[in-house]
Amino acid sequence: MTVGSVTAVTPGTPAAPETGGSAATLPPGRSKRRRRGGSGRRMDGITLAMLLLVIAALTLLIGLPVLNVLSEAFSEDGWAVLERFFTSPVQRGMFVNTVVLGLVTGVIGTAVAFMLAYAQARMRFPGKRIVHLLTLVPIISPPFAVAASTITLFGRSGMITEGFFGLRSDFIYGLPGLTFVLALSYLPLAYLNLLGMIRALDPAHEEAASSLGASRWRVFRTVTLPMLVPGFGGAFLLLFVEAISDLSNPLVLGGDYSVLASSAYNAIIGQYNLPGGAAYALVLMIPAVAVFIIQRYWAQRGSHISVTGKPSGKPPTTTAPAIVLPVLAGVYLFAATVVLLYGTIIVGAFVRILGVNNSFTLDNFEYVLTGNIGSEAMVHTIRMALVATPIAGVLGMLVAWLVVTKLRRGAGLLDFLGMLGIAIPGTVIGIGYLLSYSTPTTVFGVPLLPTLVGGSAAFGGAIAIVMAFCSSSTPSGQRVGIAALKQIDPSLEEASQSLGVSSAGTFRRITLPLIRPAFMAALMYAFASAMTSISAVIFLTTPNARLLTQQIHNMVERGQFGNAFAYCVVLMVIVLIAMLAIHLLTKRMRSVR
Amino acid sequence: MSTETATPAMHQTRSASGRLELTDLVKIYEPGSDVRAVDGVSLQIEPGEFVTLLGPSGCGKTTILRTVAGFETPTSGSLTLDGKNLLRQSPSRRPVSMVFQSYALFPHMTVRENVGYGLKAAGIRTRQVNERVDEALESMSLSPYADRAPAQLSGGQQQRVALARAMVTRPEVMLFDEPLSNLDAALREHMRLEIRRLQRQLGTTALYVTHDQAEAMAMSDRVVVMNSGRIEQVGPPREIYRRPASRFVAGFVGRANFFDIQRRSADETSAEVELWGRVYTVPAHPRARETEDLTLLVRPESLKLTPESGESGPATAVVTAAVFMGDRVEYELTSGESRLLATVMDPAEDQIIPEGSQVRLDLIPERAWLLPA
């Protein structure tokens, strides 16, 4: 600026860039999202095609099977079973058991997940990162891995209950054990949900409350907790639905605590009573869908996570010992439990019979890896999961993209339909597939799909299993996709379009790179969930399409825990390798740009 | 705020209390680093006074504000209110309330619940809370919106709710963190006056943070200009603008022309300088006597501009830009090697000098200011 001996300084220099013409900055709180993709314009061809594709996919994956479950349940044979829910105390008890299991698992799981997330987001403690990873471990393992290890440790002749305390207790069989195993197994996603929400809270709200004289406890009770209500709803729903639709844990750990999902399984696999199974499935769907709708209502009413652009201040750290000490005790206890349970799985895979004959052996792995059925199951499962992963990932992102950027009026409906996949228990999906795809699908007499289920179907029945994988992991892809897309300022896409790049080009060059981390997460989750799922696909396996989870299930039922543990270790290693591969792949894709 | 200060009886004696004193405040965010966000700031604010912290982003002004509120703990230094140590009190115990840049309205509460939040936290009875909330909403013309959610209000209305919420508890000190930066220009000017009016009415001490010099000038009893963690100057707006202590202050507050210059002679309050071959007697900073090399500050409106034909003024310049602003015309000039800014207030239509014209320049010496380089 200094030229010769004279300088001119322009007005209040530093002020200009920061205010940047305040008309352009959105007033906070009023940040009603502008819809992207132009307002009032007619839907373009690509969008319409995508929308039809998504609707067709969701219909085949979820809509049709659910409808068939409904119609089968109301058939004569199905009605005979349904009727008993009004007349027989046994059936009613089963319904009550199921709902109680869902509620207890949901409440305890949500509470523990919140404790872990709160500590992770707001407290300082040693081993924080390790605790985080330990919390996520159950994502990559099938739930009855935890059940088997729980029985080994705490069962009738458990290493801890009998071996250490000399108790021969059946306490673990039934509601307590089921709650423990299910809450622990399905808690990671609830935890991630809540962690994200706590981190997204604008600290200014809590600061404002305390500056108005509210004590720490009051701030927590009246501001922090209420703002997290949608998060609690989502976490609870997840745990509730997973708990009531799980059919394998009740079979091995339920004792005489019978629930709908395992009864549906017994009806179909044991008695080959399809209508009866459908009737159980229908009853199972009622609480799941009810909780789903209540949660949607809550989330919408409370959808006020304010996006104010510039967060003020740094997130507060909780230091009051009265809060920190008990919470950290809980956190470390949880971490220790995870280490204990998974340590048991790993050690158990390398010894003859854990707790009885602790001599080292590789027999279990030999049985799993070289045995015909074991290695076949491994190859089949990996192959089908690999096919399902990209389909589910892309489909979820596509739904998210349509919901956030393209649709106006129908957005809420499409979101609802897509997320319905979370509310429909896997058991229902599996039975629905049996009913829908055991014969060729026709529409008004026109053949649409060949037979998909059963050993004689195309690809040995693998297609139906891939579809079932997709139906369960599409919603989570959709959810992370929506979250990621909402983070993107619409003006970025508008800027690209105003620079002359078409809407498709904008999607490819701007939107896609920005949601790539979310896409990567969706892929990882889809693969892990495919590899570890059982409730839906256990109905669909054939000799040509075997599943690792089913083998583990069989081993646990037969009491061959050593083999089951070896299977679990193999499965977890496969999932970890796949996650690493996806991570490296997406990282490379980014650096290429 | 504490319960006892919330009672009306205490409120009557307000004007005597609310003296805020900051002494040698230092804030280092990263232990071991020598980056000082706040670097030895001392400041005394009188009861009922409106003081603004003005400076570029990162100058430490927000850190000071948040320290007073209790959201930051200073590395060293003291902070007292009416002689009582504030640093020992948690944010919720301090009789201080803050208005946030993002307003931080609780999205899950209605307007009424938002405004009543602090009163309820102080344990005041519901009936009394309602009365005081109604009164506050009334005075802010917010009564019709009492039962709406914050998201249903416009930006200006949200701003008023935030103000009402902070004021209704009658704090000793109000803190403002750039509260107007999200409003459009017209509303912002209106709200400046509104905030000032309310603050005077309540007699509350106010500490206000902004990077907008016009806002600081319009609202403050005193302005504190800050730069990289230190105070550059404290004074009433007029003094900051007319008698800046440094080139930084002069450049940050308003527009300025600087001339590197040598003085001929100087006494306590004025000096003789030579510019454009002419000798001017100008007011001078006391420290102008200490050195020979000085800077002469001439605000654009203190430059006299006449068309070439007028033949008055010792220097010549060429108009490189003329911007008509309605109440004034802003000129950019080139004189020799240097660029200058000049402002002519309320010009007649035919007196606007077109770009490219030659003009003659002079300055109004009593409006200039000589400061140490």
Chai-1 contact restraints between the chains, C-beta under 6 A:
chainA,res_idxA,chainB,res_idxB,connection_type,confidence,min_distance_angstrom,max_distance_angstrom,comment,restraint_id
A,V3,B,E337,contact,1.0,0.0,6.0,A-B,restraint_1
A,V3,B,S338,contact,1.0,0.0,6.0,A-B,restraint_2
A,G4,B,E337,contact,1.0,0.0,6.0,A-B,restraint_3
A,G4,B,S338,contact,1.0,0.0,6.0,A-B,restraint_4
A,S5,B,D260,contact,1.0,0.0,6.0,A-B,restraint_5
A,V6,B,F259,contact,1.0,0.0,6.0,A-B,restraint_6
A,V6,B,S338,contact,1.0,0.0,6.0,A-B,restraint_7
A,T7,B,F258,contact,1.0,0.0,6.0,A-B,restraint_8
A,A8,B,N257,contact,1.0,0.0,6.0,A-B,restraint_9
A,A8,B,R339,contact,1.0,0.0,6.0,A-B,restraint_10
A,A8,B,L340,contact,1.0,0.0,6.0,A-B,restraint_11
A,A8,B,L341,contact,1.0,0.0,6.0,A-B,restraint_12
A,V9,B,G251,contact,1.0,0.0,6.0,A-B,restraint_13
A,V9,B,A256,contact,1.0,0.0,6.0,A-B,restraint_14
A,P11,B,R255,contact,1.0,0.0,6.0,A-B,restraint_15
A,G12,B,Q213,contact,1.0,0.0,6.0,A-B,restraint_16
A,P14,B,P56,contact,1.0,0.0,6.0,A-B,restraint_17
A,A15,B,H211,contact,1.0,0.0,6.0,A-B,restraint_18
A,A15,B,D212,contact,1.0,0.0,6.0,A-B,restraint_19
A,E18,B,S57,contact,1.0,0.0,6.0,A-B,restraint_20
A,E18,B,H211,contact,1.0,0.0,6.0,A-B,restraint_21
A,S22,B,D184,contact,1.0,0.0,6.0,A-B,restraint_22
A,A23,B,D184,contact,1.0,0.0,6.0,A-B,restraint_23
A,P27,B,G155,contact,1.0,0.0,6.0,A-B,restraint_24
A,P27,B,N182,contact,1.0,0.0,6.0,A-B,restraint_25
A,P28,B,S102,contact,1.0,0.0,6.0,A-B,restraint_26
A,P28,B,Y103,contact,1.0,0.0,6.0,A-B,restraint_27
A,P28,B,N182,contact,1.0,0.0,6.0,A-B,restraint_28
A,G29,B,P150,contact,1.0,0.0,6.0,A-B,restraint_29
A,G29,B,A151,contact,1.0,0.0,6.0,A-B,restraint_30
A,G29,B,Q158,contact,1.0,0.0,6.0,A-B,restraint_31
A,R30,B,G155,contact,1.0,0.0,6.0,A-B,restraint_32
A,A204,B,F100,contact,1.0,0.0,6.0,A-B,restraint_33
A,A204,B,S102,contact,1.0,0.0,6.0,A-B,restraint_34
A,A204,B,A104,contact,1.0,0.0,6.0,A-B,restraint_35
A,H205,B,A104,contact,1.0,0.0,6.0,A-B,restraint_36
A,E207,B,F71,contact,1.0,0.0,6.0,A-B,restraint_37
A,A208,B,F100,contact,1.0,0.0,6.0,A-B,restraint_38
A,A208,B,A104,contact,1.0,0.0,6.0,A-B,restraint_39
A,S210,B,P91,contact,1.0,0.0,6.0,A-B,restraint_40
A,S210,B,S92,contact,1.0,0.0,6.0,A-B,restraint_41
A,S211,B,A69,contact,1.0,0.0,6.0,A-B,restraint_42
A,S211,B,P91,contact,1.0,0.0,6.0,A-B,restraint_43
A,S211,B,S97,contact,1.0,0.0,6.0,A-B,restraint_44
A,S211,B,M98,contact,1.0,0.0,6.0,A-B,restraint_45
A,L212,B,S97,contact,1.0,0.0,6.0,A-B,restraint_46
A,L212,B,Y117,contact,1.0,0.0,6.0,A-B,restraint_47
A,L212,B,G118,contact,1.0,0.0,6.0,A-B,restraint_48
A,G213,B,M1,contact,1.0,0.0,6.0,A-B,restraint_49
A,G213,B,S92,contact,1.0,0.0,6.0,A-B,restraint_50
A,G213,B,G118,contact,1.0,0.0,6.0,A-B,restraint_51
A,G213,B,A121,contact,1.0,0.0,6.0,A-B,restraint_52
A,G213,B,A122,contact,1.0,0.0,6.0,A-B,restraint_53
A,A214,B,S92,contact,1.0,0.0,6.0,A-B,restraint_54
A,A214,B,A121,contact,1.0,0.0,6.0,A-B,restraint_55
A,S215,B,S92,contact,1.0,0.0,6.0,A-B,restraint_56
A,R218,B,A121,contact,1.0,0.0,6.0,A-B,restraint_57
A,V223,B,F106,contact,1.0,0.0,6.0,A-B,restraint_58
A,P226,B,H108,contact,1.0,0.0,6.0,A-B,restraint_59
A,H304,B,P107,contact,1.0,0.0,6.0,A-B,restraint_60
A,H304,B,H108,contact,1.0,0.0,6.0,A-B,restraint_61
A,S306,B,P107,contact,1.0,0.0,6.0,A-B,restraint_62
A,T308,B,S102,contact,1.0,0.0,6.0,A-B,restraint_63
A,S312,B,F100,contact,1.0,0.0,6.0,A-B,restraint_64
A,S312,B,Q101,contact,1.0,0.0,6.0,A-B,restraint_65
A,S312,B,S102,contact,1.0,0.0,6.0,A-B,restraint_66
